Amino acid sequence: MKIVVVGYGAAGMTAASYAALTNREAEVVVFEERSYAAYHPCSLPDFISGILKSPEDLKEPPQKLPRLKVYTSTRVKEIDRKEKKIIVHNLESGEEWEENYDRLILATGSYPYIPRVIKILNNEGVHVLKKVEDAQTISKLAEKYKHAIIVGGSFIGIETAHALRKRGLDVTLIEYFPQVMPGKLNKQLAKIVEKTLEEEGIKLILGAGVKEISGGLGDKKVVAGNEEIRGDFVVMATGTRPNVELARKAGLEVGETGGIKVNERMQTSDPSIYAAGDNAEVLDMVTCKPTLSLLGNTAVKMGRVAGINAAGGDAKFRGVVNVWIVNLENLKFGGAGISYDHALKLGIDAVAVTIRVPDKPEIYPDAHKITVRLIAEKTTGRILGGQILGVDGVLCRLNVLATVLSREMTVHELAELELAYTPSLCEIVDPLHVAADALLKRLRKRS
């Protein structure tokens, strides 16, 4: 059996290794457009900030497994489903050849998206942050220039603004919506993040859509709302879209979210072809609706299932709860599941509570407040989502919340969940339990 993987990001790398390990006789061949095999996209802001010193720290060599071959600097141009072959183009030599497959795994990821409404009259000094080369370019600009403009106030925009501010630059962050992390945090929690960014010295312009970007490097002009912002260079962090061009050209079915439609085995509309990662449309376990999950942790899970099944195994992908986290050092924040506003938009009768309590007994000098917001369905008490913000203890509680969501647990079950305790690390009544008790009271009042 010959298994071909297109793309060697988190999903492709995982798929290739699990395919090789599942079927010891299969030949696994990977094609990746980059000149290097794997890398850590979520660590790019840490390179810009200076936490990671070398671009080589961001890269990984291909895994050494029998019968696994990884080609870099190669682009797959076309899929011939009838003949079960692909056309491969070597980006360095220009050579082209055909490669046959028995099973094909598409792990083509995503690409940065810039809305067409933003007119870029001069793209000199306008950058995105997606690959190692992007981080190197932005880092070099930070050595020479002092004023950066970030467009987009979600994950990438906030982390890039934070990284450049750590480098000592004057940073302006522009967000179209009237708050940062739109759709992920409610206004109350977003204000905590905004306050942290402003205390770092980052200027926020919220509720202003960028209309135009002009001027050369060192003299950029960004028109947002009725204001003109001046800076040396611009980083566009306006979102990503699934890379489905190859799949679409091959006639594979693309779902309503723009991702390749797959079943629970990660099979596309062609049973011989699988898809995994940012390019795949999967099930949201909370809403039971199709969704995209543009996260490295879920890409690994999808890649595992695709690799096992392509090699003849039997694995199923249940879906995602989309747990995420951002680290600003003085503030960690994240969430899982859906927000209260999202629940209402879906017609779900939901209730929500927000509590703010110490993360450990206040007799300890390193005690801090932690904020927990929980959302549940009124009729069943099922947890729908939540967000957590604090200095410490955010990651572990988000992981508990993700487990609660994936198991479709209720508020009662969360309140009864046994959690570890020692006073130097946490309160005897965990903040998650405090939030669950508050939500139970709210549910009783509503009923």
C-alpha positions, 0 to 999 in steps of 0.5 A: 500500500502507498499512502501519500500525504500533502502537507507536513504541518501538525496534521500532516506530520501526525497522519504520516507517522500514524500511517507508518506505525499502523501499517508496517508494510505501507510506503508513506510519502509526504510532499511539503511546499516549505523548504523545511519540514515541520515548524511551530507556528504558535511559537512565531510570536515568541521568536519575534519577542526574543524568547526564542533566539534562533529561527532554527528553534522553530523548525523540526526535521522529518520524523525518522520512521521506516518507509517514510519519505518527506519531500520539501520544496515540492508542490502538489499541483493536481489530483487525478482521482480516476487514475489515483495519482498526483502531479508534483512540482519541485519548486527548486529544480522545476521538475514535474512528475506523477506519483501514484497513491492508494490512499491520499491525505490532504493536510494543506492547512490554511492561509492568511486572509485579508478582507477585500474591503481593506485597500492596500495601496502600497504593500511595502512594509505590510506583512502577515505572520504564518511561516518562519520567514514571516517571523524573521522578516517582522523580527528584522523590522523590529530591529530597525523601526520603532512604530508597528501597527497591528490590524486584528485583535484576536489570537495572532494580533494580540500575541504579535502586539505583545511580542513587539511591545516586549521588543520596545516598539510603540505598538498600535492595535486596531480591531474592527469590532468594539472589543478584542477577541470578538466572538471568543470573550464577552465584553466584560472579560475582553475589558480585562484583556484590553486593560492588560494590553494598555498597561503594557503600553499598547495603544488600542483602537477598537470599533474602527474598520481599516479602510486603506493602507498606504505609504512606503516602509517606514512611513505607513498610513492606515485609515481606520474609521475617521482616523489616520494612524502612522507607523513604520510597518503593518502586520495583518492579523485579520484571520485565516481561511482553509486551503481547499484549492487542491481539493476543490479542483479535484471535485471533492465536496466542500462544506458550508464552513469552507472546509473539506467535508469529511466523515468521522473517519476523516474521509472526504467525498472520495473514500480513498482521500482523507483530509485533516487539520485546518482545511477540514470541516468537522463536528462541533460537539457542543452545537452538533453543527459543522465547524472549522478548528484552526488549532494545532491541538485539534489538527494533531487529533484529526491527523491521527485518525486520518493516518490510522484509517488511511493505513487500514486501521479503524479510528473515529474523530468525535469532533471538537470543543475548540479549547484555546489559550493565549499567554501574555505572561501577566495574563493568561486567558482562554476558552472552550465550547461556545459563548453565551451570545453564540448560544443565543444566536443558535436559539439555545435557552442559555444561562451564564455566570461570571465569578472572580475569586482567589486562585489559592488562599490569599495568605500566600504571597503569589495568590491572584484573582482568577475569573471564570465564566460558565455557560449552560443550557437551561433545560438540561443543565449541560455545560455549553462553554466557558472562559477563564482569565488569570495569572496562573492556573488557567491552562489546567482549568481549561483542560478540565473544562474541555473534558467536561464539554467533550463528555457532555457533562452537566453543571451538577456533574461539574460541581461534583467532580473531584479535583486535586487540592493543596493550598500552595497551588489552589483553593480547597473549593476550586474556582470551577466549583465556585462557578458551577455552584453559582450557575446552579443557583442561577438555574434554580432561579430560572426554573 
